[in-house]
């Protein structure tokens, strides 16, 4: 009877599936790190392999379509974006200076325009404009975590160029999310009017700006009072639940405003500053970032594996899909290298440009968001386009740290005194 009840437990199948996915993700991440690549590359590749198996082996579990895994993966990406937001604050964004702003603007505009040109020539004739724009928009993403790791290893995070990369990447994230909002608005309004749907598009942009403006102003004034009130509670371990509750609340409000929940989660991280909850941190002997980190470590790999499993990698076997991936990767890299020119005199533009190249988890978040968008009742991205985008993101994620490491090695060699 006990054994029968155990097998009847609906959570049992999910438990073994989670165990399998976590072990596979960590093995993939370990292999990638040993090959001097970001762990996210290995996790995504594991997802691609498992996705190929589920399509060709009848008894293999459907990872991409499993609702429990999908739910946890969704929590993973929201938690990840909250953690990314926590790494910066609004005052820091205001202090990064005009140089970082110029780099960020060029880093969004140049790859998007280049991507538009390349995609327009390579996608099938008659492809709707929102689809072409989404392909290009994915190229404006930047993953600062990957470049930051290279800079940390070489003890250059505190340099002027290192600060410039970080500042530009933070602003790039905000601008990139706004581009994502615009593309989502175009997709939802496509077909309702002739030409560009200016009224719905304007409404979407105003909603996005209004939400971000309200969150970054009202939120900054209310959160200190919230955490001071929480500090009067006698119960223990308040910091993490309150932080997550705030992130999930803003993610929900962002979705009500017509935005992707990741925008609200990112805004929540930006709003929360160490001064708001320093009393709770002293009381619990942990920082909020250190408490969030284990959750990201546990949940984010699920997102990358599930994202990979949902991609039909066999679509890349089509010559046109492979060519599109290569072209998007090259154009995306060139666009970010051009962004380095915005740093101005006295800055190593090539260093900053290579630091902006990796798309990493941010690019994958863009793709995952696009996978849930529809256009005239059909998925915005076909299997071939999804595969091409993932391949392009992977190529830039690998090329970024390699290029940055090469530039830094040349810099070190040039500074060595001659004997």
C-alpha positions in Angstrom: 0.0 0.0 0.0 2.8 2.4 0.9 4.7 1.7 -2.3 1.5 2.2 -4.3 0.8 5.6 -2.6 4.4 6.7 -3.2 4.1 6.0 -6.9 0.7 7.7 -7.0 2.2 10.9 -5.6 2.0 13.4 -8.5 5.2 15.1 -7.3 7.4 12.0 -7.5 7.9 12.2 -11.3 8.8 15.8 -11.1 11.4 15.1 -8.4 13.4 12.7 -10.5 13.1 15.0 -13.5 14.5 17.9 -11.5 17.3 15.8 -10.2 18.2 14.7 -13.7 18.1 18.3 -15.1 20.2 19.8 -12.3 22.9 17.1 -12.7 22.9 17.5 -16.4 23.1 21.3 -16.1 26.0 21.2 -13.7 27.9 18.7 -15.9 27.4 20.9 -18.9 28.5 24.0 -16.9 31.6 22.2 -15.6 32.6 21.1 -19.1 32.2 24.7 -20.4 34.3 26.1 -17.6 37.1 23.6 -18.3 37.0 24.8 -21.9 37.4 28.4 -20.7 33.8 29.2 -21.6 31.0 30.7 -19.5 28.9 28.0 -17.6 25.7 29.3 -19.3 27.1 28.0 -22.7 27.4 24.5 -21.3 23.9 24.6 -19.7 22.3 25.8 -22.9 24.1 23.1 -24.9 22.9 20.5 -22.5 19.4 21.7 -23.1 19.9 21.5 -26.9 21.1 17.9 -26.6 18.3 16.9 -24.3 15.8 18.6 -26.6 17.1 16.6 -29.5 16.8 13.4 -27.5 13.2 14.1 -26.5 12.3 14.6 -30.2 13.9 11.4 -31.4 13.6 8.9 -28.4 10.0 8.0 -27.7 10.4 7.2 -24.0 12.6 10.3 -23.2 10.8 13.0 -21.0 9.6 16.2 -22.6 11.6 18.8 -20.8 10.6 21.7 -22.9 6.9 21.0 -22.5 6.9 19.9 -18.8 4.7 22.5 -16.9 6.5 22.1 -13.6 9.9 22.6 -15.1 8.5 25.5 -17.1 7.2 27.2 -14.0 10.5 26.8 -12.1 12.4 28.1 -15.2 10.1 31.1 -15.2 10.9 31.8 -11.5 14.5 31.3 -12.4 14.7 34.0 -15.0 12.7 36.5 -12.8 15.1 35.8 -9.9 18.1 36.1 -12.2 16.9 39.5 -13.5 16.3 40.7 -9.9 19.8 39.7 -9.0 21.2 41.5 -12.1 19.3 44.6 -11.0 20.7 44.4 -7.4 24.2 44.7 -8.8 23.5 48.4 -9.7 21.5 51.2 -8.2 19.8 54.3 -9.6 22.4 56.7 -8.2 25.2 54.5 -9.8 23.4 54.7 -13.1 23.2 58.5 -12.8 27.0 58.7 -12.1 28.2 56.6 -15.0 28.6 59.7 -17.1 28.0 60.7 -20.7 30.7 58.4 -22.1 28.9 55.3 -20.8 25.6 56.7 -22.0 27.0 57.2 -25.5 28.4 53.6 -25.5 25.1 52.2 -24.3 23.1 54.1 -27.0 25.4 53.1 -29.8 25.5 49.6 -28.3 21.7 49.3 -28.8 21.3 51.3 -32.0 24.2 50.0 -34.1 23.6 46.2 -33.6 19.9 46.7 -34.1 20.3 48.6 -37.4 22.9 46.2 -38.7 20.7 43.3 -37.7 17.8 44.8 -39.4 19.8 45.1 -42.6 21.2 41.6 -42.4 17.9 39.9 -41.4 15.9 41.7 -44.0 18.0 40.1 -46.8 18.2 36.6 -45.3 14.7 35.9 -43.9 12.1 34.5 -46.3 10.3 37.1 -48.4 7.0 38.3 -46.9 8.3 37.9 -43.3 6.4 40.4 -41.1 8.4 43.4 -40.0 8.0 42.7 -36.2 9.7 39.4 -36.7 12.7 41.0 -38.5 12.8 43.7 -35.8 12.8 41.1 -33.0 15.8 39.3 -34.7 17.7 42.6 -34.8 16.6 43.6 -31.2 18.1 40.4 -29.7 21.5 41.7 -30.9 21.4 44.7 -28.6 21.5 42.6 -25.4 24.7 42.6 -23.3 25.7 40.2 -20.5 28.0 42.1 -18.2 28.6 39.1 -16.0 30.7 37.3 -18.5 33.0 40.3 -19.3 33.1 41.2 -15.6 34.5 37.8 -14.8 37.3 38.3 -17.3 38.1 41.7 -15.8 38.0 40.3 -12.3 40.5 37.6 -13.2 42.9 40.3 -14.5 42.2 42.7 -11.6 40.9 45.4 -13.9 37.4 45.9 -12.7 38.5 49.2 -11.0 40.1 50.6 -14.1 38.4 53.4 -16.1 37.7 51.1 -19.0 36.3 48.4 -16.6 34.0 51.0 -15.0 33.0 52.2 -18.4 32.0 48.7 -19.5 29.9 48.1 -16.4 28.2 51.5 -16.6 27.4 51.1 -20.3 26.2 47.6 -19.8 23.8 48.7 -17.1 22.3 51.4 -19.3 22.4 49.0 -22.2 20.2 46.6 -20.2 17.6 49.3 -19.6 17.6 50.5 -23.2 17.5 46.9 -24.4 14.5 46.1 -22.3 12.7 49.1 -23.7 13.5 47.8 -27.2 12.0 44.5 -26.2 8.8 46.3 -25.0 8.5 48.1 -28.3 8.9 44.9 -30.3 6.3 43.1 -28.1 3.9 46.0 -28.7 4.5 45.9 -32.4 3.8 42.1 -32.4 0.6 42.4 -30.4 -0.7 45.3 -32.6 0.3 43.9 -35.9 -2.5 43.5 -38.4 -4.9 45.8 -36.5 -3.9 48.8 -38.6 -2.4 49.6 -42.0 1.3 50.5 -41.7 3.0 50.9 -38.3 0.4 50.9 -35.4 1.5 54.2 -34.0 -1.3 54.5 -31.4 -0.8 51.1 -29.8 2.9 51.5 -30.0 2.9 54.9 -28.4 0.7 53.5 -25.7 3.0 50.6 -25.0 6.1 52.9 -24.8 4.3 55.4 -22.5 3.2 52.5 -20.3 6.7 51.2 -20.1 8.3 54.6 -19.4 5.5 55.3 -16.9 6.0 52.1 -15.1 9.7 52.4 -14.9 9.5 56.1 -13.9 7.0 55.3 -11.1 8.9 52.3 -10.0 12.2 54.1 -9.8 10.8 57.2 -8.0 7.9 56.0 -5.8 9.6 52.7 -5.2 12.8 54.3 -4.0 10.9 56.4 -1.5 8.7 53.7 -0.1 11.1 50.8 0.2 13.2 52.4 3.0 10.0 52.7 5.1 9.0 49.1 4.3 12.3 47.7 5.5 12.4 49.9 8.6 9.0 48.6 9.5 10.1 45.0 8.8 13.1 45.5 11.1 10.6 45.9 14.1 9.3 42.4 13.5 10.5 39.8 16.0 10.5 36.9 13.5 13.8 35.8 11.9 14.9 35.6 8.3 12.9 38.5 6.9 15.3 39.9 4.3 15.1 37.3 1.6 11.3 36.8 1.7 10.7 40.6 1.7 13.2 41.1 -1.2 11.6 38.3 -3.3 8.1 39.5 -2.5 9.1 43.0 -3.7 10.6 41.6 -6.9 7.6 39.4 -7.7 5.2 42.3 -6.9 6.9 44.6 -9.4 7.2 41.7 -11.9 3.4 41.3 -11.6 2.7 45.0 -11.9 5.0 45.1 -14.9 2.9 42.4 -16.6 -0.2 44.4 -15.8 1.3 47.4 -17.6 1.8 45.1 -20.7 5.5 44.5 -20.1 7.4 41.3 -19.7 7.7 40.3 -16.0 11.5 40.4 -16.2 11.3 44.2 -16.7 9.6 44.6 -13.3 12.0 42.2 -11.6 15.0 44.1 -13.0 13.5 47.4 -11.8 13.0 46.0 -8.3 16.7 45.1 -8.2 17.6 48.6 -9.3 15.3 50.3 -6.7 16.6 48.3 -3.7 19.8 50.0 -2.4 22.0 48.7 0.5 21.0 51.6 2.7 17.4 50.6 2.6 17.9 47.3 4.4 21.3 47.7 6.1 19.7 47.2 9.6 18.2 43.9 8.5 21.5 42.8 6.9 23.4 43.5 10.2 20.7 41.7 12.1 20.8 38.6 9.9 24.6 38.8 9.2 23.9 38.4 5.4 23.5 40.7 2.5 20.5 40.5 0.2 22.7 39.7 -2.7 24.4 36.8 -0.8 21.0 35.4 0.0 19.7 35.7 -3.5 22.8 34.1 -5.0 22.0 30.4 -4.0 18.5 30.8 -5.5 19.9 32.0 -8.8 22.4 29.2 -8.7 19.6 26.7 -8.3 16.9 28.1 -10.5 18.7 29.9 -13.4 20.3 26.6 -14.8 16.7 25.3 -15.1 15.8 28.3 -17.3 18.8 27.7 -19.6 18.3 24.0 -19.9 14.6 24.3 -20.6 15.2 27.2 -23.1 17.7 24.9 -24.9 15.3 22.0 -24.8 12.6 24.0 -26.5 14.8 24.8 -29.5 14.7 22.4 -32.4 18.5 22.2 -33.1 17.9 20.2 -36.3 16.5 23.5 -37.8 20.1 24.7 -37.9 20.9 21.9 -40.4 19.1 24.1 -42.9 21.8 26.1 -44.8 19.7 29.3 -44.6 19.3 29.0 -40.9 23.0 28.5 -40.4 23.9 31.4 -42.6 21.5 33.6 -40.8 23.0 32.6 -37.4 26.6 33.4 -38.6 25.5 36.8 -40.2 23.7 37.8 -37.0 26.6 36.9 -34.9 29.1 38.9 -37.0 26.8 41.9 -37.3 26.1 41.8 -33.6 29.8 41.7 -32.8 30.6 44.6 -35.2 27.8 46.7 -33.7 29.1 46.3 -30.1 32.7 47.0 -31.3 31.4 50.3 -32.8 29.8 51.1 -29.4 33.3 51.3 -28.0 34.0 54.3 -30.1 31.4 56.2 -28.0 33.8 56.1 -25.0 35.8 59.0 -26.4 39.4 59.9 -26.2 41.5 58.5 -23.4 39.6 55.2 -23.4 40.6 52.0 -25.1 37.6 51.7 -27.5 38.4 48.1 -28.6 38.6 46.9 -24.9 35.2 48.5 -24.2 33.7 47.2 -27.4 34.8 43.6 -26.8 33.4 43.9 -23.2 30.0 44.6 -24.7 30.0 41.7 -27.2 28.7 38.8 -25.0 24.9 38.3 -25.0 24.9 35.4 -22.6 21.8 35.0 -20.4 20.4 38.4 -21.3 20.2 37.4 -25.0 18.6 34.1 -24.0 16.0 35.9 -21.9 15.1 38.0 -25.0 14.7 34.8 -27.1 12.6 33.1 -24.4 10.4 36.2 -24.2 10.0 36.1 -28.0 9.1 32.5 -27.9 6.0 33.3 -26.0 4.9 36.2 -28.3 2.3 35.6 -31.0 1.8 37.4 -34.3 -1.7 37.1 -35.9 -2.4 34.0 -33.8 0.9 32.3 -34.7 4.2 32.1 -32.8 6.4 35.1 -33.5 9.5 33.0 -34.1 9.6 29.9 -36.2 11.7 26.9 -35.1 14.4 27.9 -37.7 14.5 31.5 -36.5 14.7 30.4 -32.8 17.6 28.1 -33.6 19.4 30.8 -35.6 19.1 33.3 -32.8 20.3 30.8 -30.2 23.3 29.9 -32.3 24.1 33.6 -32.8 23.8 34.3 -29.1 26.1 31.3 -28.3 28.7 32.5 -30.9 28.8 36.1 -29.4 28.9 34.7 -25.9 32.0 32.6 -26.7 33.6 35.3 -28.9 33.2 38.1 -26.3 35.5 36.7 -23.6 38.0 35.4 -26.2 38.2 38.8 -27.9 38.4 40.7 -24.6 41.1 38.4 -23.3 43.1 38.8 -26.5 42.9 42.6 -26.3 43.9 42.6 -22.6 46.8 40.2 -23.3 48.1 42.6 -26.1 47.8 45.5 -23.7 49.8 43.7 -21.0 52.5 42.7 -23.5 52.7 46.2 -24.8 53.3 47.5 -21.3 56.0 45.1 -20.4 59.4 46.9 -20.1 62.0 45.9 -22.6 65.2 44.3 -21.3 
